[in-house]
Amino acid sequence: MDPDGTNINIAPFPLPATAEWQRRFVDGVLATEGVNVPRAALEQIAPFVDQPKSLLYSPRAQDKPERLRDDVLVPIRTDAGTALAVSVRLMGVAGTTWWHNERISTAFRSPADPARGDKPLLPAVRAWTAMTADGTERTFSALRSEFRTLSDLIETIERSGNELLGRDGHRPYDLLEDLVLNGQMEPCMYIAQQLVLDEASVDDDGAQRPAAYWAWPAVRGNNRTRARQTLLGLTSAEVVTGVPMAKLGKDSVDVATNPSFWVHRYAQHLNTTYREAFQANNTDATAVRAAKVAVVQAHLVIGSPTPERLYRIVQSSNRRDHVHPPLEFRPNDRSRSLGRSILGSYSAAGILPEMVADVLAGTQPIDRLPEGPGDASVSVQRDWRSMRLLAEFFPAEDDARRPLIRAALSEPAPSTLLRAHVNRRLRAWSALTSESYPEPWNPRVADALPVALAKDGVTEVEVPLTRRTLADLLACADTDPEAFEELLAYRAPHWLAAFDLIDADRGSVGAQRGDSATDQTVDGEESLRIRRGVNNAIAAMRNDPVRAVALLRELALAMDEGDRDPLQVDESGTRLDQVATRAWFNRAFPKTAATAPRVSTGQPTPGAAAAPPESDTQAVKRLRRELNEILTSLEEGVKLLPGVVAQMRAHARAAHIDQPLPEARAQQAALQVTGLLPLLRELPELLLALGNREA
């Protein structure tokens, strides 16, 4: 009996097929209709395929080649295109972790970030191309990524595995133990990828290492691949670049790079260990714990009629898991996936060019666009990408994108869109915008924009996106109210969040005690964190336009000069020698209170040119903005209600004063008012709609 009580299995870990059967497997795959995967990629995975003979069909006609059986072919259909996979049995060590997994994208610096950052760069992927015999370039069903050195390649693979380990979501079971006890129940999906090195690598003994490696990363089943390899005692980096001979049971410092060699030796080593553990009744041995994942079912992507779109096709299922998350993925990862799904639907419909979609998705650098701002400053490149994303996510009523984005997000009709629907789009825009920055921020900072953005489109709202250049907007913001409003609405929340001057939310009232250098007072004493929403911060900047414009210019300059810390500005807009912090921002732009709406006096804004008399249309826009400010003040006051009541009750108890309102009732009242606020946010649009109906 086995240590787990099942029947004896002397050798649960199979040996690779013979060289002849590996060759026949490769030839049979390439002879199958619809297959266009590179031969070299198949030769790399062939040693891991268990019993390749069972996958092949030999026609009776002598002039027809051996090919894959029809029943092992798996069609893949997505909104980005179609592909073809083959269902095989792979040895448990096969495959590698995929660093473009949506859950771990925020752990790397995006290729879309034009500035240099401290985090490692996420290598861009492109379709694999090669010259054919007739001298033409052909695209194959494989991907290609480039690395500077072998160390960079290994570090990227290892980092992806480590990040997966820390971002497993709220999985209600232990994946590693589930594989030990039950094996792998669902097949993973793997895609061919060539990893090219810019610099040749030489071992300590002077031996030349390959300048390129073929790998099969898990575009579905990343965590299972990592967990299987952990059980088997290997890493994804070793599977790609070579396994130390010491792990093969040999007393040597050499590294085995030929999969046919080391897979054979490693299987023998594990089988020997398994028999020894059986005799010693050792259930904790590596070979015993990994026995049920010695061979697993898998899908290998081997073809596509649109191989140039292969990356988007194979990412579809992983992105859908994040759009409809089963494991409560992190907000940034989920929102980025949602945004990429939207861009993918545009690209599949032929509305958005592939390269533009990749740049907006954050998988390609912006300088690859022939007509993009690749040679502009960092702030301009970031702004171009962010505003292009905003326009893509909030198309006008007659735009062909509107039905596509509705389908991608399963939204109701535009006339019935609610705040929750609009916030999903805004958070996707915000999360993808942060791809161009060193660190992501809470994507809820963009929730300040109105619902009309989705109903009417970004060019038809109160503050329309004019497509003016960033340099133009910054230059005239102190004399042009419309430019100032456009900067406040579409740039300020992200810029302030990028430099940690604001956040989407300050958390509970009990967690307001300062905990960082950004929360220090002028005297260096610890300050209370001020709980304020993004709307409140923008309203405070609107009340001090001279200082606000100077701060926005300083933030853009800080980006262009290498993402340095921005400096403070005084009331006159003059730069100071002190670093701008969150505590300074809260003092410079104090939190607004619930006050009566501002009444237009007909006087120009300080520092702005005299404005013409207000028209009825302008009055409607102004009053809508003032109504939004009142609602913003209500939101801020409701957040403070439970804390104020708690403090009041504490002091009342000390003074022996009865308090008729229990704390639980105060919390309940706050929740009730908070639930009404989203409906009140629709009030300006409702009033206009009722007015039109009466007219």
C-alpha positions in Angstrom: 0.0 0.0 0.0 1.0 3.6 -0.6 1.5 5.9 2.5 -1.9 7.4 1.8 -3.6 4.0 1.8 -4.0 3.6 -2.0 -2.6 0.8 -4.2 1.2 0.6 -4.7 2.6 2.7 -7.5 6.3 2.0 -7.9 6.9 4.9 -10.3 4.2 7.6 -10.2 6.4 10.1 -12.1 6.6 9.1 -15.8 9.8 9.4 -17.8 9.9 11.6 -21.0 8.9 10.0 -24.3 11.7 8.8 -26.5 13.4 11.3 -28.9 11.5 9.6 -31.8 8.1 10.0 -30.3 8.9 13.6 -29.3 9.8 14.3 -32.9 6.6 12.6 -34.2 4.6 14.7 -31.7 6.1 17.9 -32.9 5.6 16.9 -36.6 2.0 15.8 -35.9 1.1 19.1 -34.2 2.5 21.2 -37.1 0.7 19.0 -39.6 -2.7 19.7 -38.0 -4.9 22.3 -39.7 -5.0 25.7 -38.0 -1.7 25.2 -36.1 0.9 28.0 -36.5 3.0 27.7 -33.4 6.8 27.7 -33.8 8.6 24.4 -34.0 11.2 25.4 -31.4 8.4 26.1 -28.9 6.9 22.6 -29.4 10.4 21.0 -29.1 10.7 22.7 -25.7 7.4 21.4 -24.3 7.6 17.9 -25.9 9.8 16.3 -23.1 7.0 17.2 -20.6 4.2 15.6 -22.6 3.1 12.2 -21.2 2.4 9.5 -23.8 2.4 11.7 -26.9 1.5 8.6 -29.0 -2.1 8.7 -27.7 -2.6 12.2 -29.2 -1.7 11.3 -32.8 -3.8 10.0 -35.6 -2.2 8.2 -38.5 -4.2 8.3 -41.8 -4.3 5.1 -43.8 -3.3 7.0 -46.9 0.5 6.9 -47.3 0.7 10.5 -48.6 -1.0 12.1 -45.6 1.1 13.0 -42.6 0.4 12.1 -39.0 -1.6 14.7 -37.2 -3.4 15.4 -33.9 -6.6 13.6 -33.2 -9.8 15.7 -33.6 -11.0 14.9 -30.1 -7.9 16.4 -28.4 -8.3 19.8 -30.1 -9.9 22.5 -28.0 -11.3 25.7 -29.7 -11.0 29.0 -27.8 -13.5 31.7 -28.6 -13.3 35.2 -27.0 -14.4 38.7 -27.9 -10.8 39.3 -28.9 -10.6 36.5 -31.4 -10.3 32.7 -31.6 -7.4 30.3 -31.0 -6.8 26.5 -31.0 -5.4 24.5 -28.1 -4.6 20.8 -27.7 -5.5 18.9 -24.5 -2.5 17.0 -23.2 -1.2 15.3 -20.1 1.8 17.2 -18.8 4.3 16.3 -16.1 3.6 18.4 -13.0 6.8 20.5 -13.3 5.8 21.8 -16.8 4.9 25.4 -17.4 6.0 28.7 -15.8 4.3 31.5 -13.8 3.0 34.3 -16.0 4.1 37.8 -14.9 1.4 39.4 -17.0 -1.2 37.9 -14.7 -3.8 40.6 -13.9 -3.5 40.1 -10.2 0.2 41.0 -10.0 0.5 43.7 -12.6 0.7 46.4 -9.9 3.8 44.7 -8.5 5.8 45.8 -11.6 6.5 49.0 -13.3 4.4 49.3 -16.4 6.0 49.6 -19.9 3.6 52.6 -20.2 5.5 54.6 -17.5 7.8 57.0 -19.3 9.8 57.7 -16.2 12.4 55.5 -14.5 11.2 53.9 -11.3 12.5 51.8 -8.5 10.2 48.8 -9.2 11.4 46.3 -11.8 10.0 46.9 -15.3 7.3 44.6 -16.5 8.6 43.2 -19.8 6.4 44.1 -22.8 5.1 41.3 -24.9 4.7 41.2 -28.7 3.7 38.7 -31.3 6.5 36.3 -32.4 7.5 36.8 -36.0 10.1 35.1 -38.2 11.2 35.3 -41.8 9.9 32.5 -44.0 11.7 30.8 -46.9 10.4 33.2 -49.4 11.7 36.2 -47.5 8.4 37.4 -46.1 7.8 38.1 -42.4 5.2 35.8 -40.8 3.5 36.1 -37.4 3.2 32.9 -35.4 1.0 31.9 -32.4 3.6 32.7 -29.8 4.8 35.7 -27.8 8.2 37.3 -27.4 9.7 39.3 -24.5 13.1 40.8 -24.2 15.4 41.0 -21.2 18.8 42.7 -20.7 20.5 39.8 -18.9 19.8 36.3 -17.7 19.6 37.7 -14.1 16.8 40.0 -15.1 14.9 37.1 -16.7 15.3 35.0 -13.6 14.4 37.9 -11.3 11.2 38.6 -13.2 10.0 35.0 -13.1 10.8 34.6 -9.4 9.1 37.9 -8.6 6.0 36.8 -10.4 5.8 33.6 -8.3 6.5 35.5 -5.1 3.8 38.1 -5.8 1.3 35.4 -6.6 1.9 33.8 -3.2 1.0 37.1 -1.5 -2.0 37.9 -3.7 -4.1 34.7 -3.5 -7.3 36.6 -2.7 -9.6 35.3 -0.1 -9.4 31.7 -1.1 -11.4 29.6 1.5 -9.0 26.6 1.3 -5.3 25.9 1.1 -4.4 25.4 -2.5 -1.2 23.5 -1.8 -2.9 21.0 0.4 -5.8 20.6 -2.0 -3.3 19.6 -4.7 -1.7 17.1 -2.3 -5.0 15.5 -1.3 -7.1 15.8 -4.5 -4.7 16.6 -7.4 -5.5 19.2 -10.0 -9.1 19.1 -11.0 -9.2 21.6 -13.8 -6.7 22.0 -16.7 -4.4 25.0 -16.9 -3.8 26.8 -20.2 -0.3 27.6 -21.5 1.0 29.8 -24.3 4.4 29.6 -26.1 6.8 32.5 -25.4 10.3 33.2 -26.4 12.5 35.0 -23.8 15.3 36.9 -25.6 18.4 38.2 -23.8 20.2 41.3 -25.0 23.5 40.2 -23.4 25.0 36.7 -23.7 25.5 34.9 -20.4 28.6 32.9 -19.4 28.7 30.4 -16.5 31.4 30.3 -13.9 33.2 27.6 -15.8 33.2 29.6 -19.0 30.4 27.8 -20.7 28.1 30.0 -22.9 24.4 30.1 -21.9 21.7 30.3 -24.5 20.8 33.8 -25.8 17.1 32.9 -25.9 14.8 30.5 -24.0 11.4 29.1 -24.8 8.8 29.0 -22.1 5.2 28.0 -21.7 3.7 30.4 -19.1 0.3 29.8 -17.5 -2.2 32.3 -18.9 -4.8 30.4 -16.9 -3.9 28.5 -13.7 -1.0 30.6 -12.6 -1.4 29.7 -8.9 -1.8 26.0 -9.6 1.4 26.0 -11.7 3.3 27.7 -8.9 1.9 25.4 -6.2 2.6 22.2 -8.2 6.2 23.3 -8.8 6.5 24.1 -5.1 5.4 20.6 -4.2 7.9 19.1 -6.7 10.7 21.2 -5.3 11.4 23.3 -8.4 10.9 26.9 -9.4 9.6 28.3 -12.7 12.9 30.0 -13.3 14.7 26.6 -13.1 12.2 25.0 -15.5 13.0 27.7 -18.0 16.7 28.3 -17.6 18.0 25.0 -16.2 17.9 22.8 -13.1 20.9 22.4 -10.8 22.4 19.0 -10.9 22.2 18.9 -7.1 18.4 18.7 -7.4 18.7 15.7 -9.7 20.5 13.7 -7.0 24.0 14.4 -8.4 26.9 15.8 -6.5 27.7 18.6 -9.0 27.4 22.4 -9.2 26.5 22.3 -12.9 23.1 23.3 -14.3 21.2 21.0 -16.7 19.5 23.1 -19.5 18.2 20.3 -21.8 14.7 19.4 -20.7 14.9 15.9 -22.2 17.9 15.2 -19.9 16.9 16.8 -16.6 13.2 15.8 -16.8 14.3 12.2 -17.2 16.8 12.4 -14.3 14.4 14.3 -12.1 11.6 11.7 -12.6 14.0 8.9 -11.8 15.1 10.8 -8.6 11.5 11.4 -7.5 10.5 7.7 -8.1 13.5 6.6 -6.1 12.5 9.0 -3.3 9.0 7.8 -3.5 9.9 4.1 -3.0 12.2 5.0 -0.1 9.4 7.0 1.6 7.0 4.2 1.1 9.3 1.7 2.8 9.9 4.2 5.7 6.2 5.1 5.8 7.2 8.8 5.4 4.1 10.7 4.2 6.0 14.1 4.3 8.5 13.3 1.6 8.4 15.6 -1.5 7.7 12.7 -3.8 4.8 11.4 -1.7 3.1 14.8 -1.3 3.5 15.6 -5.1 2.3 12.2 -6.3 -1.1 13.3 -7.3 0.3 16.1 -9.5 2.9 14.0 -11.1 0.8 14.3 -14.3 -1.9 16.9 -14.9 -4.3 17.7 -17.7 -3.4 20.9 -19.6 -4.3 22.9 -22.7 -1.5 24.1 -25.0 -2.4 27.0 -27.3 -1.0 26.0 -30.7 -2.7 28.2 -33.3 -4.8 31.2 -34.1 -6.0 32.8 -37.4 -5.1 36.2 -35.9 -1.8 35.5 -34.1 -1.0 39.2 -33.8 -3.9 39.3 -31.4 -2.9 36.3 -29.4 -1.9 38.1 -26.2 -5.3 39.7 -25.9 -7.1 36.4 -26.7 -5.3 34.3 -24.1 -5.7 37.0 -21.4 -9.5 37.1 -21.9 -10.3 34.5 -19.3 -7.9 35.9 -16.7 -9.3 39.3 -17.2 -12.9 38.1 -16.9 -12.0 36.5 -13.6 -11.0 40.0 -12.4 -14.1 41.7 -13.9 -16.3 39.2 -12.1 -13.8 38.3 -9.3 -14.3 35.0 -7.5 -11.5 35.6 -5.1 -11.9 39.3 -4.2 -8.9 40.6 -6.2 -7.4 44.0 -5.2 -9.3 47.0 -6.5 -6.4 48.2 -8.8 -5.9 44.8 -10.4 -9.6 44.3 -10.9 -10.2 47.8 -12.4 -7.2 47.5 -14.7 -8.6 44.2 -16.0 -12.0 45.7 -16.5 -10.4 48.6 -18.5 -8.4 46.2 -20.6 -11.5 44.2 -21.4 -13.1 47.3 -22.8 -10.1 48.1 -24.9 -10.0 44.5 -26.1 -13.6 44.7 -27.3 -12.8 47.9 -29.3 -9.7 46.3 -30.8 -11.6 43.2 -31.8 -14.3 45.4 -33.5 -11.6 47.2 -35.5 -12.4 50.5 -33.9 -9.1 50.8 -32.0 -5.7 49.9 -33.6 -3.9 47.1 -31.9 -0.8 49.1 -30.9 -2.9 52.0 -29.5 -4.9 49.5 -27.5 -1.7 48.0 -26.1 -0.3 51.4 -25.1 -3.6 52.3 -23.4 -3.7 48.9 -21.7 -0.2 49.5 -20.3 1.5 46.6 -22.0 3.5 48.6 -24.5 5.6 51.8 -24.1 4.1 55.0 -25.6 7.1 55.7 -27.8 6.1 52.8 -30.0 3.2 54.8 -31.4 4.3 56.4 -34.6 2.0 59.4 -34.1 2.1 59.5 -30.3 3.9 62.0 -27.9 6.8 59.6 -27.5 9.4 62.4 -27.4 7.4 64.7 -25.2 7.9 65.3 -21.4 6.8 62.8 -18.9 3.8 64.8 -17.8 2.6 65.3 -21.4 3.0 61.5 -22.1 1.1 60.6 -19.0 -1.6 63.2 -19.7 -2.0 62.1 -23.4 -2.6 58.5 -22.3 -4.9 59.4 -19.5 -7.1 61.7 -21.6 -7.2 59.2 -24.4 -8.4 56.5 -22.0 -11.1 58.9 -20.6 -12.4 59.6 -24.1 -12.5 55.8 -24.8 -14.4 55.0 -21.7 -17.0 57.7 -22.0 -18.0 57.9 -25.7 -20.8 60.2 -27.0 -24.3 59.0 -27.7 -23.7 58.4 -31.4 -20.3 56.8 -31.0 -19.8 53.2 -32.2 -18.0 52.5 -28.9 -21.1 52.9 -26.8 -22.7 49.5 -27.5 -19.3 47.8 -27.1 -18.6 49.2 -23.7 -22.2 48.4 -22.6 -21.6 44.8 -23.7 -18.2 44.6 -22.0 -19.6 45.8 -18.7 -23.1 44.4 -18.9 -24.6 47.8 -18.3 -28.2 49.0 -18.6 -29.3 51.6 -21.1 -27.4 54.9 -20.9 -30.5 56.8 -19.7 -30.8 54.5 -16.6 -27.1 54.4 -15.6 -26.5 54.8 -11.9 -23.6 56.1 -9.9 -22.3 52.5 -9.4 -22.1 51.9 -13.1 -20.2 55.2 -13.7 -17.9 54.6 -10.9 -16.8 51.2 -12.4 -15.7 53.0 -15.6 -14.1 55.8 -13.6 -12.1 53.4 -11.5 -11.0 51.5 -14.7 -9.8 54.8 -16.1 -8.1 55.7 -12.9 -6.4 52.4 -12.5 -5.1 52.3 -16.0 -3.9 55.9 -15.8 -1.8 54.9 -12.8 0.0 52.4 -15.0 2.0 55.5 -16.3 3.1 56.3 -12.7 5.6 54.6 -10.4 3.0 53.5 -7.8 -0.8 52.9 -8.2 -3.3 54.8 -6.1 -6.7 54.0 -4.9 -8.8 54.1 -8.1 -11.7 55.6 -6.2 -10.1 59.0 -6.4 -11.9 59.4 -9.8 -15.4 58.9 -8.4 -15.8 62.6 -8.1 -16.9 63.0 -11.8 -20.7 63.3 -12.5 -23.0 60.6 -13.8 -23.7 62.7 -16.9 -20.2 61.7 -18.1 -21.5 58.3 -19.1 -24.9 59.4 -20.2 -23.8 62.2 -22.5 -20.2 61.5 -23.2 -17.0 63.3 -22.0 -17.4 66.0 -24.7 -20.9 67.0 -23.7 -20.8 67.4 -20.0 -20.6 70.6 -17.9 -16.8 70.5 -18.0 -16.1 69.1 -21.5 -12.8 67.5 -22.5 -11.6 70.0 -25.0 -8.5 68.0 -26.2 -6.3 71.1 -25.6 -2.7 70.2 -24.9 -1.6 70.1 -21.3 0.9 72.9 -21.9 -1.8 75.1 -23.2 -4.1 74.4 -20.2 -1.4 75.0 -17.6 -0.2 78.2 -19.4 -3.7 79.9 -19.4 -5.3 78.3 -16.3 -4.9 81.5 -14.3 -6.8 83.6 -16.9 -9.1 81.0 -18.5 -11.8 79.6 -16.1 -12.6 76.8 -18.5 -9.0 75.6 -18.6 -8.8 75.8 -14.8 -12.0 73.7 -14.5 -10.7 71.1 -16.9 -7.5 70.7 -15.0 -9.4 70.4 -11.7 -11.8 67.8 -13.0 -9.6 65.5 -15.1 -6.0 66.0 -13.8 -6.0 67.2 -10.2 -7.3 64.0 -8.5 -4.8 61.8 -10.2 -1.9 64.2 -9.8 -2.6 64.8 -6.1 -3.0 61.1 -5.5 0.2 60.3 -7.3 2.2 62.5 -4.9 0.2 61.3 -1.9 -1.4 64.7 -1.2 -4.9 63.2 -1.1 -6.5 59.8 -0.9 -9.9 58.5 -1.9 -10.9 58.0 1.8 -9.2 58.5 5.1 -10.8 55.3 6.6 -12.7 55.2 9.9 -12.7 58.0 12.4 -10.9 55.9 14.9 -7.9 55.7 12.5 -7.3 59.4 12.0 -4.1 59.6 14.0 -1.2 60.6 11.8 1.3 57.8 11.0 3.7 59.2 8.5 5.8 62.2 7.6 3.0 63.5 5.5 0.9 64.0 8.6 3.2 66.2 10.6 2.2 69.7 11.7 4.4 72.7 11.2 6.0 72.2 14.7 6.8 68.6 13.9 4.1 67.3 16.2 1.8 64.4 15.3 -1.4 65.7 13.7 -4.8 64.2 13.3 -5.5 63.0 9.8 -8.2 65.1 8.2 -11.0 63.0 6.8 -12.1 64.5 3.5 -13.2 63.3 0.1 -11.8 64.1 -3.2 -14.7 66.4 -4.1 -13.9 68.4 -1.0 -10.3 68.8 -1.9 -11.1 69.9 -5.4 -13.7 72.4 -4.1 -11.1 73.9 -1.8 -8.7 74.3 -4.7 -11.5 76.0 -6.7 -11.8 78.5 -3.9 -8.1 79.5 -4.2 -7.4 79.5 -7.9 -4.1 81.3 -7.8 -2.5 78.8 -5.4 -4.2 75.9 -7.1 -2.8 76.7 -10.5 0.6 77.2 -9.1 0.4 73.8 -7.4 -0.7 72.1 -10.6 2.2 73.6 -12.5 4.6 72.4 -9.8 3.2 68.9 -9.9 3.7 68.7 -13.7 7.2 70.1 -13.2 8.0 67.5 -10.5 7.0 64.7 -13.0 9.2 66.1 -15.8 12.2 66.5 -13.5 12.2 62.8 -12.5 9.2 62.3 -10.2 10.8 64.4 -7.4 8.8 65.6 -4.4 6.8 68.7 -5.3 7.4 71.9 -3.4 4.9 74.0 -1.5 3.5 77.2 -3.0 2.2 80.2 -1.1 -0.9 82.3 -1.5 0.6 84.3 -4.4 1.7 81.2 -6.3 5.4 81.5 -5.5 7.3 78.2 -4.9 8.8 77.7 -1.5 11.8 75.5 -0.5 9.7 73.0 1.5 8.3 69.8 0.3 4.6 69.6 -0.2 3.0 67.0 2.1 -0.6 65.9 2.8 -0.6 67.9 6.0 0.5 71.0 4.1 -2.1 70.5 1.5 -4.8 70.3 4.1 -3.6 73.6 5.6 -3.1 75.3 2.3 -6.5 74.2 1.0 -8.6 73.8 4.2 -11.5 71.5 4.3 -14.7 73.2 3.2 -17.7 73.3 5.5 -21.3 72.9 4.7 -22.1 76.5 3.7 -24.5 78.3 1.5 -23.8 78.1 -2.2 -21.5 80.7 -3.7 -23.4 83.5 -5.4 -22.0 85.0 -8.5 -21.2 88.7 -8.0 -20.2 89.4 -11.5 -16.7 90.2 -10.3 -13.8 88.3 -12.0 -11.9 85.6 -10.1 -8.7 86.9 -8.6 -6.0 86.7 -11.2 -8.5 86.0 -14.0 -9.7 88.2 -16.8 -13.1 90.0 -16.6 -15.9 87.6 -17.7 -18.9 88.7 -19.8 -22.4 88.7 -18.3 -23.6 85.3 -17.3 -26.0 83.6 -19.7 -28.8 81.3 -18.7 -26.9 78.2 -19.9 -23.9 79.3 -17.8 -26.1 79.9 -14.8 -27.4 76.4 -15.0 -23.9 75.0 -15.1 -22.9 77.2 -12.1 -25.9 76.2 -10.1 -25.3 72.6 -10.8 -21.8 72.9 -9.6 -23.0 74.7 -6.5 -25.5 72.0 -5.8 -22.8 69.4 -6.1 -20.7 71.3 -3.6 -23.6 71.3 -1.1 -23.9 67.5 -1.6 -20.2 67.2 -1.1 -20.4 69.1 2.2 -23.2 66.7 3.3 -21.0 63.7 2.5 -18.2 65.1 4.6 -20.5 65.9 7.5 -22.0 62.5 7.5 -18.6 60.9 7.7 -17.9 62.8 10.9 -21.2 62.1 12.6 -20.3 58.8 14.3 -17.0 60.2 15.6 -18.5 63.4 17.0 -21.3 61.4 18.7 -18.8 59.1 20.3 -16.7 61.9 21.6 -19.8 63.8 22.8 -21.1 60.7 24.7 -17.6 60.2 26.3 -17.5 63.8 27.6 -21.2 63.6 28.6 -20.5 60.5 30.7 -17.6 62.3 32.4 -19.9 65.3 33.1 -22.8 63.0 34.2 -25.0 64.3 31.5 -27.6 62.0 30.0 -27.4 61.4 26.2 -30.8 60.5 24.6 -29.2 59.3 21.3 -27.4 55.9 21.7 -24.2 55.5 19.7 -25.7 52.6 17.8 -28.6 54.8 16.7 -26.1 57.5 15.6 -24.3 54.9 13.4 -27.6 53.8 12.0 -28.7 57.4 11.2 -25.3 58.0 9.5 -25.8 54.9 7.3 -29.3 56.0 6.4 -28.1 59.4 5.3 -25.1 57.9 3.4 -27.5 55.6 1.5 -29.5 58.6 0.4 -26.5 60.6 -0.9 -26.0 58.6 -4.1 -29.6 59.4 -5.0 -29.1 63.0 -4.2 -26.1 63.0 -6.5 -28.6 62.5 -9.4 -30.6 65.5 -8.3 -29.1 68.0 -10.9 -29.7 65.6 -13.8 -33.2 64.8 -12.5 -34.2 68.5 -12.3 -33.0 69.1 -15.8 -34.8 66.0 -17.1 -38.1 67.1 -15.4 -37.7 70.6 -16.8 -37.3 69.2 -20.3 -40.3 66.9 -19.9 -42.5 69.8 -18.7 -41.3 72.0 -21.6 
